[in-house]
């Protein structure tokens, strides 16, 4: 249940005309009173002898008695909406809920007969509106400090008592929700999202990885937005507003939004903080570098995704082990990486990555202020992704996309745990939603490369397959080894282990490192996670059609599991 305190007004009669009228889009059906400060209050919706003026005059009497406030905001307005899946409440239930809300917000405290006058109007199955005038019967001004927050707290109690959808408590750091008028307009114009939401997403993509104002505003223009800059008399740039070219008001003029109205961290001063932070302090990398690292692509989408994978991995370590301010910076950087991934992804993963970035946006903000200098590596990764260009979803591009998404799942899952431990309910829920979208994107991106690896693994000679199974038994705890050997993707891991040995690595040591750096409990398929970790750590091509380095790049590994294959053990088709 969502309560929303609207901007205070000056005309009681004007709001009554709206509440009892047909609505902007004829959405108001059977408007009528469900509760009021007095059981004898007139109801223009059901009583043919009652008029809007009758109700307005009664509501405004305390205001006039207190000296009158004509032209000054004295009309308080709250809307209260149930979730679409909630049961339809009766008028009596809505009336009781309205009484609880005016009591909780300070309009008419329980047991106080001198509170403000108010009325609750229902004109749809799923919501009511409460109108009140801000003068108490005793002439005093009501105490409405934090009325919105108190209304939210009461709504959480109402949800529990009435069996309604339980929403997460907010902390005041969320982006502004679209208004009812914006939602109706988007529906009428057949938009997927409201202009406010479209602009927020576009601006976030534009700022991802930028280095200065010129680059940021160039990206906004390239995205097709209308941009206005607010300049001081001194010539200093103070802020900006943006609009969609096809979003017009009743006069045919573009509807502009300032950055701060889109999201708290999209104001120009907050964006500037990303450009002025010092270099990121070095992060200890507990991952021992294997010998014989194969050079990875340094240009194009695949190279950018390789570098992003490394940056995301280091961010996971910080979220697991760092202090709160450092973690907050990593989460902000992670949001930029997801925005850049969504912007440059192939068609078959684009929507899920876009939805993941859209959801995770809420998880990037809390009352924990990000430490200066942290998150810089992720911002560089986002810049690399943006300038690396769009991935085609095939070959090394597609496989490295699967690799970076696989690592991003761990990062947003770690973010969800971090937020949950600190009581950030909305942020934790947003991170979990983002993880769901990322897993769906991973399935799309990884389907081909994992299938190719599985086929290669199935074609390995039986002695080689047995050797790789022995590697798993030697490197992993028994329970985890049993799980890996029983998963459908096991042949893909067997092929990857064979590649690591061909490239000159000790597969036992490498697999032990890959499994030991972080827990695997949150992985849907442990084997696939290990495949990508090994290919990243060993510098193997992500595209399984590319052969690994043919000769060892370092000292030959020793031990039974790493002995070179005998001629009879060379790969052959197993029938």
VENKAZI-V748708 format. One record per residue. N is the residue number from 1. RES is the residue in one small letter. SS is DSSP state (a for helix, b for strand, c for the rest). PHI is phi as a letter, one per 40 degrees, with the letter a starting at -180 (NA if undefined). D_CENTER is the distance of its C-alpha to the mean C-alpha in whole Angstrom. Layout:
N	RES	SS	PHI	D_CENTER
N	RES	SS	PHI	D_CENTER
//
This chain:
1	x	c	NA	21
2	x	b	b	19
3	x	b	c	22
4	x	b	b	22
5	x	b	c	25
6	x	c	c	26
7	x	c	c	27
8	x	c	c	31
9	x	b	b	34
10	x	c	b	37
11	x	c	b	39
12	x	a	c	39
13	x	a	c	41
14	x	a	c	38
15	x	a	c	35
16	x	a	c	38
17	x	a	d	38
18	x	a	c	35
19	x	a	c	34
20	x	a	c	37
21	x	c	c	37
22	x	c	c	36
23	x	c	g	32
24	x	c	c	31
25	x	c	b	31
26	x	c	f	33
27	x	c	c	31
28	x	c	c	33
29	x	c	b	35
30	x	c	f	38
31	x	c	c	37
32	x	b	a	39
33	x	b	c	39
34	x	b	b	37
35	x	b	a	38
36	x	b	a	40
37	x	c	c	41
38	x	c	b	45
39	x	c	c	45
40	x	c	c	48
41	x	c	c	45
42	x	c	c	46
43	x	c	b	44
44	x	c	c	44
45	x	c	c	42
46	x	c	b	44
47	x	c	b	48
48	x	c	c	49
49	x	c	c	51
50	x	c	c	48
51	x	c	b	47
52	x	a	c	44
53	x	a	c	46
54	x	a	d	48
55	x	a	c	44
56	x	a	c	43
57	x	a	c	47
58	x	a	c	46
59	x	a	c	43
60	x	a	c	44
61	x	a	d	47
62	x	a	c	46
63	x	a	c	44
64	x	a	c	48
65	x	a	c	50
66	x	c	c	48
67	x	c	h	49
68	x	c	g	47
69	x	c	b	43
70	x	c	c	44
71	x	c	g	41
72	x	c	b	39
73	x	c	c	36
74	x	c	b	37
75	x	b	b	35
76	x	b	c	32
77	x	b	b	30
78	x	b	b	27
79	x	b	b	26
80	x	b	b	25
81	x	b	b	23
82	x	c	c	23
83	x	c	c	20
84	x	c	d	21
85	x	c	c	22
86	x	c	c	24
87	x	c	c	28
88	x	c	c	30
89	x	c	c	31
90	x	c	c	35
91	x	a	c	36
92	x	a	c	37
93	x	a	c	34
94	x	a	c	32
95	x	a	c	35
96	x	a	c	35
97	x	a	c	31
98	x	a	c	32
99	x	a	c	35
100	x	a	c	32
101	x	a	c	30
102	x	a	c	33
103	x	a	c	34
104	x	a	c	31
105	x	a	c	30
106	x	c	g	34
107	x	c	c	35
108	x	c	a	37
109	x	c	d	37
110	x	c	d	39
111	x	c	g	43
112	x	c	b	43
113	x	c	c	45
114	x	c	b	45
115	x	c	c	41
116	x	b	c	40
117	x	b	c	41
118	x	b	a	38
119	x	b	a	37
120	x	b	b	35
121	x	b	b	35
122	x	b	b	33
123	x	b	b	33
124	x	b	a	31
125	x	c	c	30
126	x	c	b	26
127	x	b	a	27
128	x	b	b	29
129	x	b	b	30
130	x	b	b	32
131	x	b	b	34
132	x	b	a	36
133	x	b	b	38
134	x	b	c	38
135	x	b	a	41
136	x	b	c	43
137	x	c	c	46
138	x	c	c	47
139	x	c	g	47
140	x	c	c	44
141	x	c	c	40
142	x	c	c	38
143	x	c	c	35
144	x	c	b	32
145	x	c	d	30
146	x	c	f	26
147	x	a	c	27
148	x	a	c	24
149	x	a	c	22
150	x	a	c	26
151	x	a	c	25
152	x	a	c	21
153	x	a	c	23
154	x	a	c	26
155	x	a	c	24
156	x	a	c	22
157	x	a	c	26
158	x	a	c	27
159	x	a	d	24
160	x	a	c	26
161	x	a	c	29
162	x	a	c	29
163	x	c	g	27
164	x	c	c	24
165	x	c	d	20
166	x	c	c	19
167	x	c	c	16
168	x	c	c	14
169	x	c	c	16
170	x	c	c	14
171	x	c	b	16
172	x	c	g	16
173	x	c	b	13
174	x	c	c	11
175	x	c	c	11
176	x	c	c	14
177	x	c	c	14
178	x	c	c	16
179	x	c	c	20
180	x	a	c	22
181	x	a	c	24
182	x	a	c	21
183	x	a	c	20
184	x	a	c	23
185	x	a	c	24
186	x	a	c	21
187	x	a	c	23
188	x	a	c	26
189	x	c	c	25
190	x	c	f	23
191	x	c	c	20
192	x	c	c	17
193	x	c	b	15
194	x	c	c	17
195	x	a	d	18
196	x	a	d	16
197	x	a	c	12
198	x	a	c	14
199	x	a	c	15
200	x	a	c	12
201	x	a	c	11
202	x	a	c	14
203	x	a	c	15
204	x	a	c	12
205	x	a	c	13
206	x	a	c	16
207	x	a	c	16
208	x	c	c	15
209	x	c	g	18
210	x	c	c	20
211	x	c	b	23
212	x	c	a	25
213	x	a	c	25
214	x	a	d	27
215	x	a	c	24
216	x	a	c	22
217	x	a	c	24
218	x	a	c	25
219	x	a	c	22
220	x	a	d	21
221	x	a	c	25
222	x	a	c	24
223	x	c	c	21
224	x	c	g	24
225	x	c	c	23
226	x	b	c	25
227	x	b	b	25
228	x	b	b	27
229	x	b	b	28
230	x	b	c	29
231	x	b	b	32
232	x	c	c	34
233	x	c	d	38
234	x	c	c	38
235	x	c	g	36
236	x	c	c	33
237	x	b	c	30
238	x	b	b	28
239	x	b	a	25
240	x	b	a	24
241	x	b	b	23
242	x	b	b	22
243	x	b	a	22
244	x	c	c	22
245	x	c	d	26
246	x	c	b	26
247	x	c	b	25
248	x	b	b	28
249	x	c	c	29
250	x	c	c	32
251	x	c	c	34
252	x	c	g	33
253	x	c	c	31
254	x	b	c	28
255	x	c	c	25
256	x	c	c	24
257	x	b	b	21
258	x	b	c	21
259	x	a	d	18
260	x	a	c	18
261	x	a	c	18
262	x	a	c	14
263	x	c	a	13
264	x	a	d	14
265	x	a	c	14
266	x	a	b	15
267	x	c	c	18
268	x	a	c	21
269	x	a	d	22
270	x	a	c	19
271	x	a	c	18
272	x	a	d	22
273	x	a	c	21
274	x	a	c	19
275	x	a	c	22
276	x	a	b	25
277	x	c	c	24
278	x	c	c	26
279	x	c	d	26
280	x	c	c	24
281	x	c	d	26
282	x	c	c	27
283	x	c	b	25
284	x	c	c	28
285	x	c	b	27
286	x	c	c	29
287	x	c	c	29
288	x	c	c	33
289	x	c	c	33
290	x	c	c	35
291	x	c	c	38
292	x	c	g	39
293	x	c	c	35
294	x	c	c	35
295	x	c	d	34
296	x	c	b	31
297	x	c	d	30
298	x	c	b	30
299	x	c	b	29
300	x	a	g	27
301	x	a	d	24
302	x	a	c	25
303	x	a	c	26
304	x	a	c	22
305	x	a	c	21
306	x	a	c	23
307	x	a	c	23
308	x	a	c	19
309	x	a	c	19
310	x	a	c	22
311	x	a	c	19
312	x	a	c	16
313	x	a	c	19
314	x	a	c	20
315	x	a	c	17
316	x	a	c	17
317	x	a	c	20
318	x	a	c	20
319	x	a	c	17
320	x	a	c	19
321	x	a	b	22
322	x	c	c	22
323	x	c	c	22
324	x	a	c	19
325	x	a	c	19
326	x	a	c	19
327	x	a	c	16
328	x	a	d	14
329	x	a	c	15
330	x	a	c	14
331	x	a	c	11
332	x	a	c	11
333	x	a	c	13
334	x	a	c	10
335	x	a	c	8
336	x	a	c	11
337	x	a	c	12
338	x	a	c	9
339	x	a	c	10
340	x	a	c	14
341	x	a	c	14
342	x	a	c	12
343	x	a	c	15
344	x	a	b	18
345	x	c	c	17
346	x	c	c	20
347	x	a	d	20
348	x	a	c	20
349	x	a	b	17
350	x	a	c	15
351	x	a	c	14
352	x	a	c	12
353	x	a	c	11
354	x	a	c	10
355	x	a	c	8
356	x	a	c	6
357	x	a	c	5
358	x	a	c	5
359	x	a	c	2
360	x	a	c	2
361	x	a	d	4
362	x	a	c	5
363	x	a	c	6
364	x	a	c	7
365	x	c	b	10
366	x	c	a	13
367	x	c	c	16
368	x	c	c	17
369	x	c	c	18
370	x	c	c	17
371	x	c	c	21
372	x	c	c	22
373	x	c	g	23
374	x	c	c	20
375	x	c	g	17
376	x	a	c	20
377	x	a	c	20
378	x	a	c	17
379	x	a	c	17
380	x	a	c	20
381	x	a	c	19
382	x	a	c	16
383	x	a	c	20
384	x	a	d	21
385	x	a	c	19
386	x	a	c	19
387	x	a	c	23
388	x	a	c	24
389	x	c	g	23
390	x	c	c	22
391	x	c	c	22
392	x	c	c	25
393	x	c	g	24
394	x	c	b	27
395	x	a	f	29
396	x	a	c	28
397	x	a	d	25
398	x	a	c	24
399	x	a	c	24
400	x	a	c	23
401	x	a	c	19
402	x	a	c	20
403	x	a	c	20
404	x	a	c	17
405	x	a	c	15
406	x	a	d	17
407	x	a	c	17
408	x	a	c	13
409	x	a	d	13
410	x	a	c	15
411	x	a	c	13
412	x	a	c	9
413	x	a	c	12
414	x	a	c	14
415	x	a	c	11
416	x	a	c	11
417	x	a	c	14
418	x	a	c	15
419	x	a	c	13
420	x	a	c	15
421	x	a	c	18
422	x	c	b	18
423	x	c	g	17
424	x	c	c	13
425	x	a	c	13
426	x	a	c	10
427	x	a	c	8
428	x	a	c	10
429	x	a	c	9
430	x	a	c	5
431	x	a	c	6
432	x	a	c	9
433	x	a	c	7
434	x	a	c	6
435	x	a	c	9
436	x	a	c	11
437	x	a	c	10
438	x	a	c	11
439	x	a	c	14
440	x	a	c	15
441	x	a	c	15
442	x	a	c	17
443	x	a	d	19
444	x	a	c	20
445	x	a	c	20
446	x	a	c	22
447	x	a	d	25
448	x	a	c	27
449	x	a	c	28
450	x	a	c	28
451	x	a	c	30
452	x	a	c	32
453	x	a	c	32
454	x	a	c	33
455	x	a	c	36
456	x	a	c	37
457	x	a	c	37
458	x	a	c	39
459	x	c	c	42
460	x	c	c	42
461	x	c	c	46
462	x	a	d	46
463	x	a	c	47
464	x	a	c	44
465	x	a	c	42
466	x	a	c	44
467	x	a	c	44
468	x	a	c	40
469	x	a	c	40
470	x	a	c	42
471	x	a	c	39
472	x	a	c	37
473	x	a	c	39
474	x	a	c	40
475	x	a	c	37
476	x	c	b	35
477	x	c	d	36
478	x	a	d	37
479	x	a	c	35
480	x	a	c	32
481	x	a	c	35
482	x	a	c	36
483	x	a	c	32
484	x	a	c	32
485	x	a	c	35
486	x	a	c	34
487	x	c	c	31
488	x	c	c	31
489	x	c	c	30
490	x	a	d	33
491	x	a	d	35
492	x	a	c	32
493	x	a	c	32
494	x	a	c	36
495	x	a	c	36
496	x	a	c	33
497	x	a	c	36
498	x	a	c	39
499	x	a	c	37
500	x	a	c	36
501	x	a	c	40
502	x	a	c	41
503	x	c	c	39
504	x	c	g	41
505	x	c	c	39
506	x	c	c	40
507	x	a	c	38
508	x	a	c	38
509	x	a	c	37
510	x	a	c	34
511	x	a	c	33
512	x	a	c	33
513	x	a	c	31
514	x	a	c	28
515	x	a	c	28
516	x	a	c	29
517	x	c	c	26
518	x	c	a	24
519	x	c	d	23
520	x	c	b	23
521	x	c	c	23
522	x	c	c	19
523	x	c	c	20
524	x	c	c	21
525	x	c	b	24
526	x	a	d	25
527	x	a	c	27
528	x	a	c	25
529	x	a	c	23
530	x	a	c	26
531	x	a	d	27
532	x	a	c	25
533	x	a	c	25
534	x	a	c	29
535	x	a	c	29
536	x	a	c	27
537	x	a	c	29
538	x	c	c	32
539	x	c	g	31
540	x	c	c	32
541	x	c	d	31
542	x	c	c	28
543	x	c	c	30
544	x	c	c	32
545	x	c	c	34
546	x	c	c	35
547	x	c	c	38
548	x	c	c	37
549	x	c	d	40
550	x	c	c	43
551	x	c	b	45
552	x	c	d	43
553	x	c	c	42
554	x	c	a	43
555	x	c	d	46
556	x	c	c	46
557	x	c	c	44
558	x	c	b	47
559	x	c	h	47
560	x	a	d	48
561	x	a	c	44
562	x	a	b	44
563	x	c	c	48
564	x	c	c	48
565	x	c	c	48
566	x	c	c	52
567	x	a	d	53
568	x	a	c	53
569	x	a	c	50
570	x	c	c	48
571	x	c	d	46
572	x	c	a	47
573	x	c	c	46
574	x	c	c	46
575	x	c	c	48
//
